[in-house]
Amino acid sequence: MNQENKATEDNTPNPPASEKSPTQEADTQKKEHTENSKPKSDSPNKTEEDKPSPPDNTQQANPQTNPVKKEATDIKREPTLIKEPITLSLLAQRLLKEPLDVTHSVTRNSKLPWAALLSLTIGAFALLGLIFGMFSGGHQLWAAPAKIAGGITFAAIICLPSLFIFTCLCKADVKLKTIIAILTCAICIVSLLLLGFIPILWLFSTTSGSVVFFGFLALCTWIICLSIGLSFINKSIRYLGAKSTFPLTVWFLIFSLVTLQLPTTLRPIIGETEEDFINLKEKKFFLNHWTDLMFKDDFDSRNFHR
């Protein structure tokens, strides 16, 4: 009997290994669900090169090295050629707003309205002289305009050769006619600026009786306008390829001294006097002349109060 029972047990088929009980299948599904829900970590074999690099903040920290964020003020405007006919109004507008456009056009053989340009410049200086003549009246109403306009023209003529020489020392490739055009435009800029100061000068010429104060006001106005006009010459010569502007600075000093000495030679321009139209007999440096006027005005004021 025992042997028969063993034989029957051996002949019973075993369940297949692939078949699982319902409880085992439920456990396996739970394990798969928990594994899928976990975040996938980076592979252990991932190199440092594959890792994302931190953002480069060098361009944000240094906006000057970032060309995209370059401000509009840092962008320099290149001079352009004036294609339309150069009239007096257009020339005056370009000289005040974009003076290098005039220089660029002159170097490209553009013709300037010389008659209108000289008329505007001389007329502006003559009007300034009329304001000076209104300070004392009399024959100064016509003498002061003639002295101012003629003096500035004479100063430009006698300083033109030295300007050409000092420009050549700056190693700028320019011609004489270009220098003449640049100097004329610079003096025109000065005259245009003086037109803006004429109402202020007129007010003090009709309300103030001090020659020293009015002369000091006129001197400050002239220095401001002249410095702007000379800066136009400096920019133009640099644009024309000057390698050094030191010789040009020396010429600026010379021209300034000439324009300050001429009113002393052509005195009187401000104030009434019984002397001739031009006093060429007495030679005097402009600083000495100003000192004499200051002491004379102080002496006259003291006698007036007595």
C-alpha positions as CSV (number, residue, x, y, z in Angstrom):
1,M,0.0,0.0,0.0
2,N,2.7,2.4,0.9
3,Q,4.4,1.7,-2.4
4,E,1.2,2.3,-4.4
5,N,0.6,5.6,-2.6
6,K,4.1,6.8,-3.4
7,A,3.6,5.9,-7.0
8,T,0.4,7.9,-7.3
9,E,2.1,10.9,-5.7
10,D,4.9,10.7,-8.1
11,N,2.6,10.5,-11.1
12,T,0.6,13.7,-10.1
13,P,1.6,16.6,-12.3
14,N,3.3,19.6,-10.5
15,P,1.9,23.1,-11.1
16,P,3.8,25.2,-13.7
17,A,6.4,27.6,-12.3
18,S,4.9,30.5,-14.2
19,E,1.5,30.2,-12.6
20,K,1.2,32.2,-9.4
21,S,-1.4,32.5,-6.8
22,P,-3.6,35.6,-6.8
23,T,-1.9,36.9,-3.7
24,Q,1.5,36.7,-5.2
25,E,0.3,38.6,-8.4
26,A,-1.1,41.3,-6.2
27,D,2.2,41.7,-4.4
28,T,4.2,42.0,-7.6
29,Q,1.8,44.7,-9.0
30,K,2.2,46.7,-5.8
31,K,6.0,46.5,-6.1
32,E,6.0,47.6,-9.7
33,H,3.7,50.5,-8.9
34,T,5.9,51.8,-6.1
35,E,9.0,51.5,-8.3
36,N,7.4,53.5,-11.1
37,S,6.3,56.2,-8.6
38,K,9.8,56.9,-7.4
39,P,11.8,59.6,-9.2
40,K,14.5,58.4,-11.5
41,S,17.9,59.3,-10.2
42,D,20.8,60.2,-12.4
43,S,22.9,57.3,-13.6
44,P,26.0,56.7,-11.5
45,N,28.1,56.7,-14.6
46,K,27.1,60.3,-15.5
47,T,30.2,62.4,-15.9
48,E,30.8,66.0,-14.8
49,E,30.7,67.2,-18.3
50,D,27.1,66.0,-18.7
51,K,25.9,67.9,-15.7
52,P,24.4,71.3,-16.5
53,S,26.9,74.2,-15.9
54,P,25.8,77.1,-13.8
55,P,24.7,80.2,-15.7
56,D,27.4,82.6,-16.8
57,N,26.7,86.0,-15.1
58,T,29.8,87.7,-16.4
59,Q,27.9,89.5,-19.1
60,Q,25.2,90.6,-16.7
61,A,27.8,91.8,-14.2
62,N,29.8,93.6,-16.9
63,P,27.3,95.3,-19.2
64,Q,30.1,97.0,-21.0
65,T,31.3,93.7,-22.5
66,N,27.8,92.8,-23.6
67,P,27.4,94.2,-27.1
68,V,23.6,93.5,-27.1
69,K,23.0,95.7,-24.1
70,K,25.1,98.6,-25.4
71,E,23.6,101.9,-24.7
72,A,22.6,104.2,-27.5
73,T,24.7,107.0,-26.1
74,D,27.9,105.0,-26.6
75,I,27.2,104.6,-30.3
76,K,29.1,107.3,-32.3
77,R,27.3,108.7,-35.3
78,E,29.4,108.8,-38.4
79,P,29.5,112.0,-40.4
80,T,27.3,111.9,-43.5
81,L,27.5,113.7,-46.8
82,I,25.0,116.6,-47.3
83,K,23.4,115.6,-50.5
84,E,20.8,118.4,-50.8
85,P,21.9,121.8,-52.0
86,I,23.7,123.6,-49.1
87,T,21.7,126.8,-48.4
88,L,22.4,129.3,-45.6
89,S,19.6,127.9,-43.3
90,L,20.7,124.3,-43.8
91,L,24.4,125.2,-43.2
92,A,23.6,127.1,-40.0
93,Q,21.5,124.2,-38.8
94,R,24.2,121.6,-39.5
95,L,26.9,123.7,-38.0
96,L,25.0,123.9,-34.7
97,K,23.7,120.3,-34.7
98,E,26.1,118.1,-36.7
99,P,29.2,120.3,-37.6
100,L,31.3,117.3,-38.8
101,D,28.8,116.8,-41.6
102,V,29.9,120.1,-43.0
103,T,33.5,119.1,-42.7
104,H,32.8,115.8,-44.4
105,S,31.0,117.5,-47.2
106,V,33.7,120.1,-47.7
107,T,36.3,117.4,-48.1
108,R,34.1,115.8,-50.8
109,N,34.3,119.0,-52.8
110,S,30.8,120.2,-51.8
111,K,30.4,123.9,-52.6
112,L,29.6,126.2,-49.7
113,P,27.4,129.3,-50.1
114,W,30.3,131.6,-49.4
115,A,28.5,134.9,-50.0
116,A,25.6,134.0,-47.7
117,L,28.1,132.5,-45.1
118,L,30.3,135.6,-45.0
119,S,27.2,137.9,-44.9
120,L,25.7,136.1,-42.0
121,T,29.0,136.1,-40.1
122,I,29.8,139.8,-40.7
123,G,26.2,140.8,-40.0
124,A,26.2,139.0,-36.7
125,F,29.4,140.6,-35.5
126,A,28.1,144.0,-36.7
127,L,24.9,143.5,-34.7
128,L,27.1,142.7,-31.6
129,G,29.0,145.9,-32.2
130,L,25.8,147.9,-32.4
131,I,24.8,146.5,-28.9
132,F,28.2,147.6,-27.7
133,G,27.7,151.0,-29.2
134,M,24.3,151.4,-27.5
135,F,26.2,151.4,-24.2
136,S,27.4,155.0,-24.7
137,G,25.6,156.1,-27.9
138,G,26.9,158.8,-30.2
139,H,29.4,157.9,-32.9
140,Q,29.9,154.6,-31.2
141,L,26.7,153.3,-32.8
142,W,28.5,153.0,-36.1
143,A,32.1,152.9,-35.0
144,A,31.7,149.8,-32.7
145,P,30.0,147.6,-35.4
146,A,32.8,148.5,-37.9
147,K,35.5,147.7,-35.4
148,I,34.0,144.4,-34.2
149,A,33.3,143.1,-37.7
150,G,36.6,144.4,-39.2
151,G,38.6,143.2,-36.2
152,I,37.4,139.6,-36.3
153,T,37.9,139.4,-40.1
154,F,41.4,140.8,-39.8
155,A,42.2,138.3,-37.0
156,A,41.1,135.4,-39.1
157,I,43.1,136.5,-42.1
158,I,46.4,137.0,-40.2
159,C,46.0,133.7,-38.2
160,L,45.1,131.6,-41.3
161,P,48.8,130.9,-42.4
162,S,49.7,129.7,-38.9
163,L,46.6,127.5,-38.7
164,F,47.7,125.8,-41.9
165,I,51.2,125.3,-40.6
166,F,50.1,123.9,-37.2
167,T,47.6,121.6,-38.9
168,C,50.5,120.2,-41.0
169,L,52.4,119.7,-37.8
170,C,49.5,117.6,-36.6
171,K,50.1,115.3,-39.6
172,A,46.7,115.9,-41.0
173,D,46.3,115.5,-44.8
174,V,44.4,118.7,-45.6
175,K,44.5,121.3,-48.3
176,L,44.6,125.1,-47.8
177,K,41.1,125.6,-49.2
178,T,39.8,123.0,-46.6
179,I,41.5,125.0,-43.8
180,I,39.9,128.2,-45.1
181,A,36.5,126.5,-45.1
182,I,36.9,125.1,-41.6
183,L,38.1,128.4,-40.1
184,T,35.2,130.3,-41.8
185,C,32.7,127.8,-40.5
186,A,34.2,128.0,-37.0
187,I,33.9,131.8,-37.0
188,C,30.3,131.4,-38.3
189,I,29.5,129.1,-35.3
190,V,30.9,131.8,-33.0
191,S,28.7,134.5,-34.6
192,L,25.6,132.3,-34.4
193,L,26.2,131.7,-30.7
194,L,26.7,135.4,-30.1
195,L,23.3,136.1,-31.7
196,G,21.7,134.1,-28.9
197,F,23.5,136.3,-26.3
198,I,22.6,139.6,-27.9
199,P,19.3,140.1,-26.0
200,I,21.1,139.6,-22.7
201,L,23.9,142.0,-23.7
202,W,21.3,144.5,-24.9
203,L,19.6,144.5,-21.5
204,F,22.8,145.3,-19.6
205,S,24.0,147.8,-22.2
206,T,20.9,149.9,-21.7
207,T,20.5,149.5,-17.9
208,S,24.1,149.4,-16.6
209,G,26.5,152.3,-16.4
210,S,29.7,150.4,-15.3
211,V,32.2,149.9,-18.1
212,V,34.0,147.3,-16.1
213,F,31.0,145.2,-15.5
214,F,29.7,145.4,-19.1
215,G,33.2,144.7,-20.4
216,F,33.5,141.6,-18.1
217,L,30.1,140.3,-19.3
218,A,31.2,140.8,-22.9
219,L,34.5,139.0,-22.3
220,C,32.8,136.0,-20.7
221,T,30.4,135.8,-23.6
222,W,33.2,135.9,-26.1
223,I,35.2,133.2,-24.3
224,I,32.2,130.8,-24.2
225,C,31.4,131.2,-27.9
226,L,35.0,131.2,-29.0
227,S,35.7,127.9,-27.1
228,I,32.8,126.2,-28.9
229,G,34.0,127.5,-32.3
230,L,37.6,126.3,-31.6
231,S,36.3,122.9,-30.6
232,F,34.8,122.6,-34.1
233,I,38.2,123.1,-35.6
234,N,39.7,120.5,-33.2
235,K,37.1,117.9,-34.1
236,S,37.5,118.6,-37.8
237,I,41.2,118.2,-37.8
238,R,40.9,115.0,-35.8
239,Y,38.4,113.7,-38.3
240,L,40.9,114.5,-41.1
241,G,43.5,112.2,-39.7
242,A,45.5,114.3,-37.2
243,K,47.7,112.1,-35.1
244,S,48.5,114.8,-32.5
245,T,46.5,117.9,-31.5
246,F,49.1,119.6,-29.3
247,P,50.2,122.0,-32.1
248,L,46.6,122.9,-32.6
249,T,46.2,123.7,-29.0
250,V,49.1,126.2,-29.3
251,W,47.3,127.8,-32.2
252,F,44.1,128.1,-30.2
253,L,46.1,130.1,-27.5
254,I,47.6,132.3,-30.2
255,F,44.3,133.1,-31.8
256,S,42.6,133.8,-28.5
257,L,45.4,136.3,-27.6
258,V,45.0,138.0,-31.0
259,T,41.2,138.4,-30.5
260,L,41.8,139.9,-27.1
261,Q,44.5,142.3,-28.2
262,L,42.6,143.7,-31.2
263,P,39.9,145.3,-29.2
264,T,42.6,147.1,-27.2
265,T,44.3,148.3,-30.4
266,L,40.9,149.4,-31.9
267,R,39.8,151.0,-28.6
268,P,37.4,152.4,-27.6
269,I,34.7,149.9,-28.4
270,I,32.8,150.2,-25.1
271,G,32.4,153.6,-23.6
272,E,32.6,157.2,-25.0
273,T,35.9,158.9,-25.5
274,E,37.3,162.0,-27.2
275,E,40.1,160.1,-28.9
276,D,40.4,159.3,-32.6
277,F,38.6,156.4,-34.3
278,I,41.6,154.2,-33.8
279,N,44.3,155.0,-31.3
280,L,47.5,153.7,-32.9
281,K,49.8,156.1,-31.1
282,E,49.7,154.5,-27.6
283,K,50.8,150.9,-27.5
284,K,49.2,148.9,-24.7
285,F,48.8,145.3,-23.7
286,F,45.2,144.3,-23.2
287,L,45.8,143.3,-19.5
288,N,47.2,146.7,-18.8
289,H,44.3,148.3,-20.6
290,W,41.8,146.4,-18.5
291,T,43.6,147.3,-15.3
292,D,43.6,151.0,-16.2
293,L,39.9,150.8,-16.9
294,M,39.2,149.2,-13.6
295,F,41.1,151.8,-11.6
296,K,39.5,154.6,-13.7
297,D,36.0,153.3,-13.1
298,D,36.7,153.0,-9.4
299,F,38.1,156.6,-9.3
300,D,35.1,158.0,-11.2
301,S,32.6,156.2,-8.9
302,R,34.4,157.6,-5.8
303,N,34.2,161.2,-7.2
304,F,30.6,160.7,-8.1
305,H,29.7,159.8,-4.5
306,R,31.6,162.7,-3.1
